Amino acid sequence: MKNTKKKGIYRFFIYYDKNDKEFVGVCIELGIIKVGKDPEEVQEDLNNAALGYIKAVVKDNLPDKLLNQEPPKKYLDIYKQIIEASAKRKIPRKIDLNESFAFARTAGDLCPAT
């Protein structure tokens, strides 16, 4: 499904990077990446960044393609690992699955004005 200014689904995930000793949050469709020491703060920052991004696209009537971005391949690979690991209960080496989660928000959840 392609996101538009009127509707869409945005996938998010947050994981703990053992190497960098920080939480990393990603909004896949918007290509937004946030990092921090507290997963709740990362989630809040990520939600606020996504909301601001979507509002700007809607307000300025920018092209819908801006709502269908991708983060760097590294993060897509990590997202796939988290989803697969959740299904198989297999923990990737660099990721602490106990400190990882994925979630989705509709465009209406993020930006009720859409």
N, CA and C atoms as an extended XYZ file, in Angstrom:
342
Properties=species:S:1:pos:R:3:atomname:S:1:resname:S:1:resid:I:1 pbc="F F F"
N         0.844       -1.182        0.000 N   MET     1
C         0.000        0.000        0.000 CA  MET     1
C         0.890        1.247        0.000 C   MET     1
N         0.573        2.155       -0.842 N   LYS     2
C         1.286        3.420       -0.882 CA  LYS     2
C         0.569        4.424        0.015 C   LYS     2
N         1.339        5.141        0.811 N   ASN     3
C         0.772        6.176        1.678 CA  ASN     3
C         0.434        7.407        0.854 C   ASN     3
N        -0.657        8.064        1.235 N   THR     4
C        -1.064        9.314        0.609 CA  THR     4
C        -1.323       10.325        1.715 C   THR     4
N        -1.646       11.547        1.331 N   LYS     5
C        -1.955       12.567        2.333 CA  LYS     5
C        -3.255       12.253        3.077 C   LYS     5
N        -4.097       11.405        2.505 N   LYS     6
C        -5.385       11.077        3.131 CA  LYS     6
C        -5.366        9.781        3.934 C   LYS     6
N        -4.456        8.871        3.606 N   LYS     7
C        -4.417        7.601        4.329 CA  LYS     7
C        -3.033        6.976        4.237 C   LYS     7
N        -2.768        6.089        5.167 N   GLY     8
C        -1.488        5.399        5.134 CA  GLY     8
C        -1.224        4.635        6.410 C   GLY     8
N        -0.242        3.770        6.341 N   ILE     9
C         0.220        2.996        7.492 CA  ILE     9
C         1.724        3.217        7.585 C   ILE     9
N         2.171        3.543        8.788 N   TYR    10
C         3.586        3.810        9.016 CA  TYR    10
C         4.115        2.802       10.015 C   TYR    10
N         5.177        2.098        9.624 N   ARG    11
C         5.781        1.083       10.490 CA  ARG    11
C         6.963        1.693       11.231 C   ARG    11
N         7.038        1.350       12.505 N   PHE    12
C         8.107        1.829       13.381 CA  PHE    12
C         8.750        0.628       14.065 C   PHE    12
N        10.002        0.780       14.440 N   PHE    13
C        10.613       -0.195       15.331 CA  PHE    13
C        11.683        0.490       16.151 C   PHE    13
N        11.890       -0.062       17.317 N   ILE    14
C        12.913        0.440       18.226 CA  ILE    14
C        13.702       -0.771       18.714 C   ILE    14
N        15.009       -0.622       18.734 N   TYR    15
C        15.842       -1.718       19.220 CA  TYR    15
C        17.023       -1.154       19.996 C   TYR    15
N        17.609       -2.012       20.806 N   TYR    16
C        18.801       -1.631       21.558 CA  TYR    16
C        20.014       -2.135       20.801 C   TYR    16
N        20.873       -1.233       20.405 N   ASP    17
C        22.107       -1.579       19.696 CA  ASP    17
C        23.190       -1.838       20.743 C   ASP    17
N        23.581       -3.101       20.868 N   LYS    18
C        24.572       -3.474       21.880 CA  LYS    18
C        25.937       -2.837       21.620 C   LYS    18
N        26.285       -2.658       20.356 N   ASN    19
C        27.592       -2.077       20.034 CA  ASN    19
C        27.671       -0.608       20.434 C   ASN    19
N        26.643        0.154       20.101 N   ASP    20
C        26.650        1.585       20.397 CA  ASP    20
C        26.030        1.915       21.755 C   ASP    20
N        25.468        0.902       22.403 N   LYS    21
C        24.863        1.058       23.731 CA  LYS    21
C        23.827        2.188       23.755 C   LYS    21
N        22.913        2.113       22.779 N   GLU    22
C        21.833        3.094       22.712 CA  GLU    22
C        20.633        2.482       21.997 C   GLU    22
N        19.480        3.084       22.228 N   PHE    23
C        18.270        2.670       21.539 CA  PHE    23
C        18.183        3.422       20.216 C   PHE    23
N        17.731        2.714       19.199 N   VAL    24
C        17.571        3.290       17.871 CA  VAL    24
C        16.117        3.091       17.467 C   VAL    24
N        15.477        4.168       17.037 N   GLY    25
C        14.097        4.104       16.565 CA  GLY    25
C        14.038        4.519       15.109 C   GLY    25
N        13.210        3.806       14.341 N   VAL    26
C        13.120        4.056       12.904 CA  VAL    26
C        11.660        4.062       12.466 C   VAL    26
N        11.289        5.037       11.654 N   CYS    27
C        10.017        5.016       10.931 CA  CYS    27
C        10.363        4.638        9.499 C   CYS    27
N         9.975        3.453        9.108 N   ILE    28
C        10.403        2.907        7.824 CA  ILE    28
C         9.927        3.763        6.655 C   ILE    28
N         8.639        4.056        6.587 N   GLU    29
C         8.091        4.753        5.422 CA  GLU    29
C         8.551        6.203        5.292 C   GLU    29
N         8.978        6.802        6.383 N   LEU    30
C         9.421        8.194        6.320 CA  LEU    30
C        10.940        8.323        6.362 C   LEU    30
N        11.627        7.218        6.618 N   GLY    31
C        13.091        7.253        6.667 CA  GLY    31
C        13.631        8.043        7.851 C   GLY    31
N        12.843        8.147        8.914 N   ILE    32
C        13.257        8.911       10.095 CA  ILE    32
C        13.965        7.975       11.066 C   ILE    32
N        15.088        8.443       11.618 N   ILE    33
C        15.862        7.656       12.581 CA  ILE    33
C        16.148        8.533       13.791 C   ILE    33
N        15.875        8.002       14.986 N   LYS    34
C        16.140        8.703       16.242 CA  LYS    34
C        16.924        7.772       17.154 C   LYS    34
N        17.815        8.320       17.962 N   VAL    35
C        18.592        7.519       18.914 CA  VAL    35
C        18.537        8.163       20.295 C   VAL    35
N        18.764        7.333       21.323 N   GLY    36
C        18.791        7.856       22.679 CA  GLY    36
C        19.013        6.752       23.690 C   GLY    36
N        19.123        7.136       24.945 N   LYS    37
C        19.395        6.184       26.026 CA  LYS    37
C        18.126        5.565       26.608 C   LYS    37
N        16.962        6.181       26.371 N   ASP    38
C        15.708        5.709       26.950 CA  ASP    38
C        14.729        5.348       25.823 C   ASP    38
N        14.218        4.109       25.793 N   PRO    39
C        13.344        3.703       24.686 CA  PRO    39
C        12.043        4.497       24.626 C   PRO    39
N        11.528        4.908       25.765 N   GLU    40
C        10.288        5.695       25.754 CA  GLU    40
C        10.517        7.075       25.141 C   GLU    40
N        11.667        7.679       25.437 N   GLU    41
C        11.987        8.980       24.835 CA  GLU    41
C        12.225        8.842       23.337 C   GLU    41
N        12.878        7.767       22.931 N   VAL    42
C        13.103        7.527       21.506 CA  VAL    42
C        11.751        7.357       20.806 C   VAL    42
N        10.847        6.606       21.416 N   GLN    43
C         9.528        6.406       20.821 CA  GLN    43
C         8.773        7.734       20.716 C   GLN    43
N         8.820        8.538       21.750 N   GLU    44
C         8.147        9.836       21.725 CA  GLU    44
C         8.762       10.746       20.658 C   GLU    44
N        10.091       10.804       20.595 N   ASP    45
C        10.765       11.612       19.576 CA  ASP    45
C        10.406       11.140       18.166 C   ASP    45
N        10.354        9.834       17.997 N   LEU    46
C        10.028        9.261       16.692 CA  LEU    46
C         8.598        9.603       16.290 C   LEU    46
N         7.661        9.455       17.215 N   ASN    47
C         6.266        9.807       16.930 CA  ASN    47
C         6.136       11.292       16.593 C   ASN    47
N         6.800       12.154       17.370 N   ASN    48
C         6.731       13.597       17.110 CA  ASN    48
C         7.351       13.967       15.765 C   ASN    48
N         8.469       13.334       15.437 N   ALA    49
C         9.119       13.610       14.152 CA  ALA    49
C         8.224       13.165       12.993 C   ALA    49
N         7.608       11.992       13.121 N   ALA    50
C         6.716       11.494       12.066 CA  ALA    50
C         5.505       12.418       11.918 C   ALA    50
N         4.935       12.825       13.039 N   LEU    51
C         3.794       13.728       13.013 CA  LEU    51
C         4.158       15.041       12.316 C   LEU    51
N         5.280       15.635       12.689 N   GLY    52
C         5.719       16.878       12.078 CA  GLY    52
C         5.967       16.725       10.586 C   GLY    52
N         6.555       15.622       10.211 N   TYR    53
C         6.855       15.354        8.808 CA  TYR    53
C         5.565       15.255        7.998 C   TYR    53
N         4.623       14.440        8.500 N   ILE    54
C         3.355       14.252        7.788 CA  ILE    54
C         2.585       15.571        7.709 C   ILE    54
N         2.543       16.321        8.810 N   LYS    55
C         1.853       17.613        8.807 CA  LYS    55
C         2.445       18.554        7.766 C   LYS    55
N         3.767       18.582        7.650 N   ALA    56
C         4.425       19.459        6.679 CA  ALA    56
C         4.064       19.054        5.251 C   ALA    56
N         4.052       17.756        4.976 N   VAL    57
C         3.707       17.279        3.637 CA  VAL    57
C         2.265       17.665        3.306 C   VAL    57
N         1.351       17.477        4.264 N   VAL    58
C        -0.057       17.807        4.044 CA  VAL    58
C        -0.240       19.318        3.897 C   VAL    58
N         0.312       20.080        4.835 N   LYS    59
C         0.134       21.537        4.842 CA  LYS    59
C         0.653       22.185        3.562 C   LYS    59
N         1.817       21.747        3.114 N   ASP    60
C         2.435       22.347        1.936 CA  ASP    60
C         2.065       21.633        0.631 C   ASP    60
N         1.140       20.666        0.743 N   ASN    61
C         0.676       19.892       -0.410 CA  ASN    61
C         1.852       19.354       -1.238 C   ASN    61
N         2.799       18.748       -0.531 N   LEU    62
C         3.977       18.162       -1.183 CA  LEU    62
C         3.621       16.798       -1.772 C   LEU    62
N         4.432       16.276       -2.670 N   PRO    63
C         4.120       14.994       -3.325 CA  PRO    63
C         4.001       13.834       -2.337 C   PRO    63
N         3.055       12.923       -2.626 N   ASP    64
C         2.848       11.741       -1.787 CA  ASP    64
C         4.092       10.862       -1.701 C   ASP    64
N         4.965       10.935       -2.701 N   LYS    65
C         6.168       10.082       -2.664 CA  LYS    65
C         7.002       10.365       -1.416 C   LYS    65
N         6.862       11.551       -0.835 N   LEU    66
C         7.596       11.874        0.395 CA  LEU    66
C         7.079       11.075        1.594 C   LEU    66
N         5.909       10.478        1.453 N   LEU    67
C         5.338        9.645        2.521 CA  LEU    67
C         5.664        8.173        2.311 C   LEU    67
N         6.512        7.899        1.348 N   ASN    68
C         6.879        6.521        1.006 CA  ASN    68
C         8.386        6.409        0.820 C   ASN    68
N         9.132        6.878        1.796 N   GLN    69
C        10.594        6.833        1.781 CA  GLN    69
C        11.064        5.505        2.384 C   GLN    69
N        12.354        5.327        2.429 N   GLU    70
C        12.944        4.171        3.106 CA  GLU    70
C        14.188        4.624        3.851 C   GLU    70
N        14.427        4.018        5.004 N   PRO    71
C        15.694        4.282        5.686 CA  PRO    71
C        16.804        3.528        4.956 C   PRO    71
N        18.054        3.756        5.330 N   PRO    72
C        19.146        2.978        4.730 CA  PRO    72
C        18.903        1.469        4.892 C   PRO    72
N        19.435        0.692        3.949 N   LYS    73
C        19.247       -0.764        3.924 CA  LYS    73
C        19.587       -1.419        5.263 C   LYS    73
N        20.578       -0.914        5.945 N   LYS    74
C        20.980       -1.459        7.246 CA  LYS    74
C        19.771       -1.575        8.180 C   LYS    74
N        18.944       -0.533        8.213 N   TYR    75
C        17.799       -0.527        9.119 CA  TYR    75
C        16.675       -1.431        8.628 C   TYR    75
N        16.504       -1.533        7.319 N   LEU    76
C        15.513       -2.473        6.793 CA  LEU    76
C        15.902       -3.903        7.148 C   LEU    76
N        17.194       -4.196        7.063 N   ASP    77
C        17.678       -5.531        7.423 CA  ASP    77
C        17.438       -5.807        8.912 C   ASP    77
N        17.687       -4.827        9.754 N   ILE    78
C        17.460       -4.998       11.192 CA  ILE    78
C        15.974       -5.211       11.467 C   ILE    78
N        15.121       -4.440       10.795 N   TYR    79
C        13.674       -4.606       10.967 CA  TYR    79
C        13.256       -6.033       10.616 C   TYR    79
N        13.745       -6.535        9.484 N   LYS    80
C        13.424       -7.906        9.082 CA  LYS    80
C        13.919       -8.904       10.126 C   LYS    80
N        15.116       -8.674       10.666 N   GLN    81
C        15.652       -9.566       11.704 CA  GLN    81
C        14.765       -9.559       12.948 C   GLN    81
N        14.308       -8.393       13.334 N   ILE    82
C        13.455       -8.290       14.527 CA  ILE    82
C        12.142       -9.036       14.298 C   ILE    82
N        11.526       -8.837       13.141 N   ILE    83
C        10.263       -9.515       12.839 CA  ILE    83
C        10.470      -11.029       12.782 C   ILE    83
N        11.511      -11.461       12.092 N   GLU    84
C        11.799      -12.897       12.007 CA  GLU    84
C        12.152      -13.474       13.371 C   GLU    84
N        12.946      -12.746       14.128 N   ALA    85
C        13.345      -13.224       15.451 CA  ALA    85
C        12.139      -13.331       16.376 C   ALA    85
N        11.220      -12.408       16.259 N   SER    86
C        10.014      -12.462       17.085 CA  SER    86
C         9.219      -13.726       16.782 C   SER    86
N         9.154      -14.078       15.511 N   ALA    87
C         8.406      -15.269       15.115 CA  ALA    87
C         9.130      -16.547       15.530 C   ALA    87
N        10.448      -16.529       15.459 N   LYS    88
C        11.230      -17.736       15.739 CA  LYS    88
C        11.830      -17.763       17.143 C   LYS    88
N        11.772      -16.625       17.823 N   ARG    89
C        12.402      -16.487       19.145 CA  ARG    89
C        13.912      -16.653       19.074 C   ARG    89
N        14.491      -16.268       17.934 N   LYS    90
C        15.934      -16.329       17.749 CA  LYS    90
C        16.472      -14.901       17.832 C   LYS    90
N        17.449      -14.674       18.688 N   ILE    91
C        17.943      -13.328       18.940 CA  ILE    91
C        19.162      -13.019       18.074 C   ILE    91
N        19.079      -11.971       17.228 N   PRO    92
C        20.257      -11.562       16.456 CA  PRO    92
C        21.384      -11.115       17.394 C   PRO    92
N        22.605      -11.309       16.992 N   ARG    93
C        23.769      -11.006       17.835 CA  ARG    93
C        23.854       -9.549       18.274 C   ARG    93
N        23.661       -8.617       17.351 N   LYS    94
C        23.867       -7.207       17.660 CA  LYS    94
C        22.638       -6.540       18.282 C   LYS    94
N        21.540       -7.266       18.359 N   ILE    95
C        20.292       -6.668       18.812 CA  ILE    95
C        19.795       -7.395       20.048 C   ILE    95
N        19.402       -6.644       21.039 N   ASP    96
C        18.800       -7.224       22.228 CA  ASP    96
C        17.298       -7.289       21.993 C   ASP    96
N        16.799       -8.484       21.635 N   LEU    97
C        15.385       -8.643       21.303 CA  LEU    97
C        14.484       -8.299       22.484 C   LEU    97
N        14.977       -8.514       23.686 N   ASN    98
C        14.180       -8.163       24.858 CA  ASN    98
C        13.967       -6.655       24.951 C   ASN    98
N        14.810       -5.902       24.292 N   GLU    99
C        14.721       -4.441       24.292 CA  GLU    99
C        14.308       -3.916       22.911 C   GLU    99
N        13.623       -4.749       22.123 N   SER   100
C        13.223       -4.365       20.774 CA  SER   100
C        11.728       -4.548       20.607 C   SER   100
N        11.117       -3.682       19.798 N   PHE   101
C         9.716       -3.858       19.478 CA  PHE   101
C         9.381       -3.112       18.197 C   PHE   101
N         8.338       -3.583       17.542 N   ALA   102
C         7.870       -2.942       16.312 CA  ALA   102
C         6.408       -2.596       16.512 C   ALA   102
N         5.966       -1.535       15.853 N   PHE   103
C         4.566       -1.130       15.940 CA  PHE   103
C         4.214       -0.341       14.691 C   PHE   103
N         2.937       -0.154       14.471 N   ALA   104
C         2.477        0.597       13.306 CA  ALA   104
C         1.468        1.632       13.752 C   ALA   104
N         1.366        2.698       13.003 N   ARG   105
C         0.391        3.750       13.244 CA  ARG   105
C        -0.243        4.102       11.905 C   ARG   105
N        -1.539        4.356       11.925 N   THR   106
C        -2.171        4.843       10.704 CA  THR   106
C        -1.916        6.335       10.594 C   THR   106
N        -2.112        6.867        9.408 N   ALA   107
C        -1.947        8.307        9.222 CA  ALA   107
C        -2.885        9.058       10.165 C   ALA   107
N        -4.099        8.558       10.340 N   GLY   108
C        -5.056        9.199       11.250 CA  GLY   108
C        -4.624        9.183       12.695 C   GLY   108
N        -3.935        8.103       13.108 N   ASP   109
C        -3.402        8.044       14.487 CA  ASP   109
C        -2.340        9.114       14.700 C   ASP   109
N        -1.488        9.270       13.697 N   LEU   110
C        -0.386       10.233       13.829 CA  LEU   110
C        -0.857       11.661       13.627 C   LEU   110
N        -1.736       11.844       12.705 N   CYS   111
C        -2.141       13.198       12.313 CA  CYS   111
C        -3.644       13.213       12.035 C   CYS   111
N        -4.465       13.376       13.070 N   PRO   112
C        -5.923       13.298       12.905 CA  PRO   112
C        -6.480       14.239       11.837 C   PRO   112
N        -5.765       15.276       11.495 N   ALA   113
C        -6.262       16.227       10.493 CA  ALA   113
C        -6.222       15.669        9.085 C   ALA   113
N        -5.520       14.525        8.883 N   THR   114
C        -5.420       13.984        7.523 CA  THR   114
C        -6.685       13.277        7.121 C   THR   114
